Amino acid sequence: MNFTGLAPNAANLRIWLDQIALICLSEEFQKLKAELESIYQEVNFPEAGVTAFADALYAFLTEHEEVSITAT
């Protein structure tokens, strides 16, 4: 994986990873992931669990980015 541009140095990478960990452990993230996984399984989507995790994480990262941009 290449995180160039997302975290130009080790300190920023650590902050970025900490934010992802907090997202993944949140109740809201877990609920969204479970809901997406259930929907994906109903339609026999391949790798429903992995796809649900990735989609939920992307949604939360996008939301976090939008909040950060709006706050500046």
C-alpha positions as a Python dict, from the first residue, in 0.01 Angstrom:
ca = {
    (1, 'M'): (0, 0, 0),
    (2, 'N'): (111, 350, -73),
    (3, 'F'): (2, 619, 170),
    (4, 'T'): (205, 893, 3),
    (5, 'G'): (9, 1215, 5),
    (6, 'L'): (-221, 1094, 279),
    (7, 'A'): (48, 1099, 544),
    (8, 'P'): (374, 1261, 436),
    (9, 'N'): (562, 1156, 750),
    (10, 'A'): (554, 894, 1024),
    (11, 'A'): (386, 1125, 1278),
    (12, 'N'): (101, 1204, 1040),
    (13, 'L'): (67, 837, 950),
    (14, 'R'): (31, 751, 1319),
    (15, 'I'): (-240, 1016, 1362),
    (16, 'W'): (-418, 888, 1051),
    (17, 'L'): (-407, 527, 1174),
    (18, 'D'): (-530, 629, 1520),
    (19, 'Q'): (-828, 804, 1361),
    (20, 'I'): (-909, 494, 1157),
    (21, 'A'): (-886, 276, 1467),
    (22, 'L'): (-1127, 503, 1655),
    (23, 'I'): (-1369, 493, 1362),
    (24, 'C'): (-1355, 112, 1339),
    (25, 'L'): (-1418, 70, 1711),
    (26, 'S'): (-1713, 310, 1720),
    (27, 'E'): (-2065, 181, 1769),
    (28, 'E'): (-2187, 380, 1468),
    (29, 'F'): (-1928, 218, 1242),
    (30, 'Q'): (-2012, -130, 1369),
    (31, 'K'): (-2384, -72, 1309),
    (32, 'L'): (-2329, 55, 954),
    (33, 'K'): (-2093, -233, 873),
    (34, 'A'): (-2344, -489, 1004),
    (35, 'E'): (-2630, -329, 811),
    (36, 'L'): (-2431, -321, 488),
    (37, 'E'): (-2311, -678, 537),
    (38, 'S'): (-2669, -796, 587),
    (39, 'I'): (-2781, -621, 268),
    (40, 'Y'): (-2486, -756, 70),
    (41, 'Q'): (-2547, -1111, 195),
    (42, 'E'): (-2916, -1091, 97),
    (43, 'V'): (-2816, -1022, -264),
    (44, 'N'): (-2533, -1279, -254),
    (45, 'F'): (-2264, -1015, -302),
    (46, 'P'): (-1919, -1178, -306),
    (47, 'E'): (-1708, -1112, 4),
    (48, 'A'): (-1997, -933, 174),
    (49, 'G'): (-1810, -884, 501),
    (50, 'V'): (-1497, -736, 347),
    (51, 'T'): (-1695, -513, 113),
    (52, 'A'): (-1922, -394, 395),
    (53, 'F'): (-1618, -309, 608),
    (54, 'A'): (-1451, -118, 324),
    (55, 'D'): (-1769, 69, 230),
    (56, 'A'): (-1844, 166, 590),
    (57, 'L'): (-1486, 284, 644),
    (58, 'Y'): (-1492, 487, 324),
    (59, 'A'): (-1820, 650, 431),
    (60, 'F'): (-1679, 748, 770),
    (61, 'L'): (-1349, 874, 626),
    (62, 'T'): (-1536, 1082, 369),
    (63, 'E'): (-1761, 1225, 640),
    (64, 'H'): (-1458, 1304, 859),
    (65, 'E'): (-1286, 1476, 566),
    (66, 'E'): (-1595, 1684, 487),
    (67, 'V'): (-1623, 1794, 852),
    (68, 'S'): (-1253, 1887, 856),
    (69, 'I'): (-1285, 2092, 537),
    (70, 'T'): (-1598, 2269, 662),
    (71, 'A'): (-1429, 2353, 994),
    (72, 'T'): (-1138, 2533, 827),
}
